[in-house]
């Protein structure tokens, strides 16, 4: 899987929550999901700085593992 160095959070939630009514609500759903799992929250925060608009590729890989999505499936979304 080839990821860019950083991935926009908006692009990630478009693929993870395609039925969401808006990008804002999809971002809120992702934040809730991360906050509900303290282990995931700790891993993501230790994987790199928590930027406002982007995740690095390690953080995205951790989030995808939490959702049980393989990198190949993510690329097909």
MODELLER restraints for C-alpha pairs under 7 A, 6 or more apart:
rsr = mdl.restraints
at = mdl.atoms
rsr.add(forms.Gaussian(group=physical.xy_distance, feature=features.Distance(at['CA:1:A'], at['CA:71:A']), mean=5.89, stdev=0.5))
rsr.add(forms.Gaussian(group=physical.xy_distance, feature=features.Distance(at['CA:1:A'], at['CA:72:A']), mean=6.73, stdev=0.5))
rsr.add(forms.Gaussian(group=physical.xy_distance, feature=features.Distance(at['CA:3:A'], at['CA:57:A']), mean=6.23, stdev=0.5))
rsr.add(forms.Gaussian(group=physical.xy_distance, feature=features.Distance(at['CA:5:A'], at['CA:56:A']), mean=6.02, stdev=0.5))
rsr.add(forms.Gaussian(group=physical.xy_distance, feature=features.Distance(at['CA:5:A'], at['CA:57:A']), mean=6.08, stdev=0.5))
rsr.add(forms.Gaussian(group=physical.xy_distance, feature=features.Distance(at['CA:6:A'], at['CA:54:A']), mean=6.03, stdev=0.5))
rsr.add(forms.Gaussian(group=physical.xy_distance, feature=features.Distance(at['CA:6:A'], at['CA:55:A']), mean=5.59, stdev=0.5))
rsr.add(forms.Gaussian(group=physical.xy_distance, feature=features.Distance(at['CA:6:A'], at['CA:56:A']), mean=4.40, stdev=0.5))
rsr.add(forms.Gaussian(group=physical.xy_distance, feature=features.Distance(at['CA:6:A'], at['CA:57:A']), mean=6.01, stdev=0.5))
rsr.add(forms.Gaussian(group=physical.xy_distance, feature=features.Distance(at['CA:7:A'], at['CA:54:A']), mean=5.39, stdev=0.5))
rsr.add(forms.Gaussian(group=physical.xy_distance, feature=features.Distance(at['CA:7:A'], at['CA:55:A']), mean=5.32, stdev=0.5))
rsr.add(forms.Gaussian(group=physical.xy_distance, feature=features.Distance(at['CA:7:A'], at['CA:56:A']), mean=6.14, stdev=0.5))
rsr.add(forms.Gaussian(group=physical.xy_distance, feature=features.Distance(at['CA:7:A'], at['CA:57:A']), mean=6.91, stdev=0.5))
rsr.add(forms.Gaussian(group=physical.xy_distance, feature=features.Distance(at['CA:8:A'], at['CA:53:A']), mean=5.88, stdev=0.5))
rsr.add(forms.Gaussian(group=physical.xy_distance, feature=features.Distance(at['CA:8:A'], at['CA:54:A']), mean=4.40, stdev=0.5))
rsr.add(forms.Gaussian(group=physical.xy_distance, feature=features.Distance(at['CA:8:A'], at['CA:55:A']), mean=6.44, stdev=0.5))
rsr.add(forms.Gaussian(group=physical.xy_distance, feature=features.Distance(at['CA:9:A'], at['CA:53:A']), mean=5.75, stdev=0.5))
rsr.add(forms.Gaussian(group=physical.xy_distance, feature=features.Distance(at['CA:9:A'], at['CA:54:A']), mean=5.20, stdev=0.5))
rsr.add(forms.Gaussian(group=physical.xy_distance, feature=features.Distance(at['CA:9:A'], at['CA:55:A']), mean=6.45, stdev=0.5))
rsr.add(forms.Gaussian(group=physical.xy_distance, feature=features.Distance(at['CA:10:A'], at['CA:23:A']), mean=6.54, stdev=0.5))
rsr.add(forms.Gaussian(group=physical.xy_distance, feature=features.Distance(at['CA:13:A'], at['CA:26:A']), mean=5.80, stdev=0.5))
rsr.add(forms.Gaussian(group=physical.xy_distance, feature=features.Distance(at['CA:13:A'], at['CA:27:A']), mean=6.21, stdev=0.5))
rsr.add(forms.Gaussian(group=physical.xy_distance, feature=features.Distance(at['CA:15:A'], at['CA:77:A']), mean=5.81, stdev=0.5))
rsr.add(forms.Gaussian(group=physical.xy_distance, feature=features.Distance(at['CA:17:A'], at['CA:26:A']), mean=6.03, stdev=0.5))
rsr.add(forms.Gaussian(group=physical.xy_distance, feature=features.Distance(at['CA:20:A'], at['CA:26:A']), mean=5.70, stdev=0.5))
rsr.add(forms.Gaussian(group=physical.xy_distance, feature=features.Distance(at['CA:34:A'], at['CA:40:A']), mean=6.20, stdev=0.5))
rsr.add(forms.Gaussian(group=physical.xy_distance, feature=features.Distance(at['CA:34:A'], at['CA:41:A']), mean=5.50, stdev=0.5))
rsr.add(forms.Gaussian(group=physical.xy_distance, feature=features.Distance(at['CA:35:A'], at['CA:41:A']), mean=6.22, stdev=0.5))
rsr.add(forms.Gaussian(group=physical.xy_distance, feature=features.Distance(at['CA:44:A'], at['CA:59:A']), mean=5.25, stdev=0.5))
rsr.add(forms.Gaussian(group=physical.xy_distance, feature=features.Distance(at['CA:44:A'], at['CA:62:A']), mean=6.82, stdev=0.5))
rsr.add(forms.Gaussian(group=physical.xy_distance, feature=features.Distance(at['CA:47:A'], at['CA:58:A']), mean=6.30, stdev=0.5))
rsr.add(forms.Gaussian(group=physical.xy_distance, feature=features.Distance(at['CA:47:A'], at['CA:59:A']), mean=5.96, stdev=0.5))
rsr.add(forms.Gaussian(group=physical.xy_distance, feature=features.Distance(at['CA:64:A'], at['CA:70:A']), mean=6.81, stdev=0.5))
